[in-house]
Amino acid sequence: MRAIVLLGALCVAALGCARTGVDGPRVQAPEDEPKARTAEDDLKALQGTWQIVSALDRGKPVPAEFTQRDEYEFRGNALVTHEYGQEKAPTPFTLDTTQSPRVMRLAKPEHWVVEAIYEIRGDTLRFAFVKSGHGRPTAFDVDPQGEIRSIVFKRKK
């Protein structure tokens, strides 16, 4: 019985130290958690020029000759593609951060609408969409039999 009380006291002490940062890493309490990123935060994080570092189409790598020739610039609420150094017409987009994974809708109303999922982590952007433009993926996993394209971008410095 005495051993159980001693073990309980050690657990309480260890949790208190972890929470306060004494002799170990600080664990965030729920009230200390950072505010969730908004669509406005993500829009700001996307701004600038990005290059593809890897891409998968139906689970197979897309050759570098097709992925490394272009740059993609987020300029305000538009995505501008630079193909072989030539700037193409901007594609308007919107962000929906209420869904998980987060959703980006790219639209050229006279032509097409693509719903993609995305994730931003520092200077890395993961992006996935259904090649046919019908529907959107629910995860970044690529189904070899499906039509999901998955792309990883790095911010150009």
Secondary structure as the mmCIF struct_conf table of DSSP 4:
data_model
#
loop_
_struct_conf.conf_type_id
_struct_conf.id
_struct_conf.beg_label_comp_id
_struct_conf.beg_label_asym_id
_struct_conf.beg_label_seq_id
_struct_conf.end_label_comp_id
_struct_conf.end_label_asym_id
_struct_conf.end_label_seq_id
HELX_RH_AL_P HELX_RH_AL_P1 ARG A 2 THR A 20
TURN_TY1_P TURN_TY1_P1 GLY A 21 ASP A 23
BEND BEND1 GLY A 24 GLY A 24
HELX_LH_PP_P HELX_LH_PP_P1 PRO A 25 ALA A 29
HELX_RH_3T_P HELX_RH_3T_P1 PRO A 30 ASP A 32
HELX_LH_PP_P HELX_LH_PP_P2 GLU A 33 THR A 38
HELX_RH_AL_P HELX_RH_AL_P2 ALA A 39 LEU A 46
STRN STRN1 GLY A 48 ASP A 57
TURN_TY1_P TURN_TY1_P2 ARG A 58 GLY A 59
STRN STRN2 LYS A 60 PRO A 61
HELX_LH_PP_P HELX_LH_PP_P3 VAL A 62 PRO A 63
HELX_RH_AL_P HELX_RH_AL_P3 ALA A 64 THR A 67
BEND BEND2 GLN A 68 ARG A 69
STRN STRN3 ASP A 70 ARG A 75
TURN_TY1_P TURN_TY1_P3 GLY A 76 ASN A 77
STRN STRN4 ALA A 78 GLU A 83
TURN_TY1_P TURN_TY1_P4 TYR A 84 GLY A 85
STRN STRN5 GLN A 86 GLU A 87
HELX_LH_PP_P HELX_LH_PP_P4 LYS A 88 PRO A 90
STRN STRN6 THR A 91 ASP A 96
TURN_TY1_P TURN_TY1_P5 THR A 97 THR A 98
BEND BEND3 GLN A 99 PRO A 101
STRN STRN7 ARG A 102 LYS A 108
TURN_TY1_P TURN_TY1_P6 PRO A 109 HIS A 111
STRN STRN8 TRP A 112 ARG A 121
TURN_TY1_P TURN_TY1_P7 GLY A 122 ASP A 123
STRN STRN9 THR A 124 VAL A 130
TURN_TY1_P TURN_TY1_P8 LYS A 131 SER A 132
BEND BEND4 GLY A 133 GLY A 135
BEND BEND5 THR A 138 PHE A 140
TURN_TY1_P TURN_TY1_P9 PRO A 144 GLN A 145
BEND BEND6 GLY A 146 GLY A 146
STRN STRN10 ILE A 148 ARG A 155
#
